[in-house]
Amino acid sequence: MEVHKELGSGFLEGVYQEALDREFRDRGIEFRSQPVVIIKY
């Protein structure tokens, strides 16, 4: 929510993804950005 409050709406997904990555890093939250997920259909 903090990212959306700061940026607002109207950006492409990549902008929000980068901002969320930065927010997580700043807060010391471990995460994997854009992990590969194998899907069998």
N, CA and C atoms as a LAMMPS dump frame, in Angstrom:
ITEM: TIMESTEP
0
ITEM: NUMBER OF ATOMS
123
ITEM: BOX BOUNDS ff ff ff
-5.0000000000000000e+02 5.0000000000000000e+02
-5.0000000000000000e+02 5.0000000000000000e+02
-5.0000000000000000e+02 5.0000000000000000e+02
ITEM: ATOMS id mol type element x y z
1 1 1 N 0.818 -1.198 0
2 1 2 C 0 0 0
3 1 3 C 0.865 1.267 0
4 2 1 N 2.009 1.185 0.674
5 2 2 C 2.879 2.371 0.729
6 2 3 C 3.341 2.777 -0.668
7 3 1 N 3.678 1.785 -1.487
8 3 2 C 4.13 2.078 -2.853
9 3 3 C 3.006 2.75 -3.627
10 4 1 N 1.797 2.229 -3.533
11 4 2 C 0.674 2.808 -4.267
12 4 3 C 0.335 4.2 -3.757
13 5 1 N 0.417 4.399 -2.434
14 5 2 C 0.167 5.732 -1.869
15 5 3 C 1.173 6.745 -2.406
16 6 1 N 2.422 6.318 -2.515
17 6 2 C 3.482 7.228 -2.967
18 6 3 C 3.385 7.527 -4.465
19 7 1 N 3.159 6.487 -5.271
20 7 2 C 3.17 6.66 -6.723
21 7 3 C 1.81 7.001 -7.309
22 8 1 N 0.749 6.538 -6.663
23 8 2 C -0.573 6.732 -7.237
24 8 3 C -0.84 5.7 -8.324
25 9 1 N -1.812 5.957 -9.147
26 9 2 C -2.169 4.996 -10.192
27 9 3 C -1.716 5.493 -11.561
28 10 1 N -1.722 4.575 -12.532
29 10 2 C -1.445 4.963 -13.911
30 10 3 C -0.114 4.502 -14.466
31 11 1 N 0.743 3.905 -13.638
32 11 2 C 2.03 3.43 -14.12
33 11 3 C 1.922 1.993 -14.62
34 12 1 N 2.88 1.598 -15.42
35 12 2 C 2.951 0.211 -15.858
36 12 3 C 3.418 -0.664 -14.703
37 13 1 N 3.154 -1.957 -14.807
38 13 2 C 3.471 -2.904 -13.732
39 13 3 C 4.944 -2.854 -13.334
40 14 1 N 5.842 -2.707 -14.306
41 14 2 C 7.279 -2.691 -14.022
42 14 3 C 7.695 -1.588 -13.068
43 15 1 N 7.042 -0.45 -13.139
44 15 2 C 7.349 0.672 -12.246
45 15 3 C 7 0.297 -10.807
46 16 1 N 5.823 -0.3 -10.621
47 16 2 C 5.41 -0.714 -9.277
48 16 3 C 6.299 -1.841 -8.757
49 17 1 N 6.701 -2.742 -9.65
50 17 2 C 7.568 -3.856 -9.246
51 17 3 C 8.903 -3.327 -8.731
52 18 1 N 9.492 -2.394 -9.444
53 18 2 C 10.774 -1.827 -9.006
54 18 3 C 10.63 -1.081 -7.683
55 19 1 N 9.55 -0.331 -7.544
56 19 2 C 9.323 0.4 -6.299
57 19 3 C 9.107 -0.567 -5.132
58 20 1 N 8.38 -1.655 -5.372
59 20 2 C 8.147 -2.646 -4.319
60 20 3 C 9.451 -3.334 -3.924
61 21 1 N 10.286 -3.642 -4.915
62 21 2 C 11.609 -4.217 -4.627
63 21 3 C 12.398 -3.291 -3.704
64 22 1 N 12.408 -2.011 -4.01
65 22 2 C 13.141 -1.039 -3.185
66 22 3 C 12.551 -0.947 -1.781
67 23 1 N 11.225 -0.941 -1.71
68 23 2 C 10.556 -0.859 -0.404
69 23 3 C 10.92 -2.06 0.464
70 24 1 N 10.898 -3.255 -0.118
71 24 2 C 11.274 -4.46 0.624
72 24 3 C 12.723 -4.388 1.084
73 25 1 N 13.637 -3.987 0.192
74 25 2 C 15.05 -3.882 0.564
75 25 3 C 15.242 -2.885 1.706
76 26 1 N 14.602 -1.733 1.591
77 26 2 C 14.724 -0.695 2.621
78 26 3 C 14.242 -1.193 3.978
79 27 1 N 13.247 -2.067 3.971
80 27 2 C 12.681 -2.58 5.223
81 27 3 C 13.347 -3.873 5.682
82 28 1 N 14.319 -4.373 4.904
83 28 2 C 15.021 -5.591 5.277
84 28 3 C 14.186 -6.85 5.117
85 29 1 N 13.213 -6.811 4.209
86 29 2 C 12.338 -7.957 3.967
87 29 3 C 12.942 -8.811 2.855
88 30 1 N 13.172 -10.086 3.141
89 30 2 C 13.719 -10.992 2.138
90 30 3 C 12.643 -11.321 1.107
91 31 1 N 13.027 -11.348 -0.167
92 31 2 C 12.092 -11.664 -1.236
93 31 3 C 12.862 -12.083 -2.477
94 32 1 N 12.168 -12.687 -3.409
95 32 2 C 12.733 -12.999 -4.722
96 32 3 C 11.902 -12.251 -5.754
97 33 1 N 12.557 -11.421 -6.516
98 33 2 C 11.858 -10.641 -7.523
99 33 3 C 11.723 -11.451 -8.808
100 34 1 N 10.51 -11.559 -9.283
101 34 2 C 10.211 -12.244 -10.546
102 34 3 C 10.8 -13.659 -10.607
103 35 1 N 10.512 -14.52 -9.64
104 35 2 C 11.054 -15.888 -9.691
105 35 3 C 10.443 -16.674 -10.853
106 36 1 N 11.191 -17.62 -11.36
107 36 2 C 10.692 -18.484 -12.434
108 36 3 C 9.774 -19.528 -11.815
109 37 1 N 8.591 -19.654 -12.377
110 37 2 C 7.617 -20.619 -11.899
111 37 3 C 7.258 -21.53 -13.072
112 38 1 N 7.471 -22.827 -12.9
113 38 2 C 7.155 -23.779 -13.967
114 38 3 C 5.714 -24.241 -13.777
115 39 1 N 4.932 -24.1 -14.818
116 39 2 C 3.531 -24.491 -14.783
117 39 3 C 3.289 -25.555 -15.827
118 40 1 N 2.701 -26.668 -15.407
119 40 2 C 2.317 -27.72 -16.34
120 40 3 C 0.819 -27.636 -16.54
121 41 1 N 0.416 -27.59 -17.787
122 41 2 C -0.999 -27.453 -18.093
123 41 3 C -1.45 -28.601 -18.941
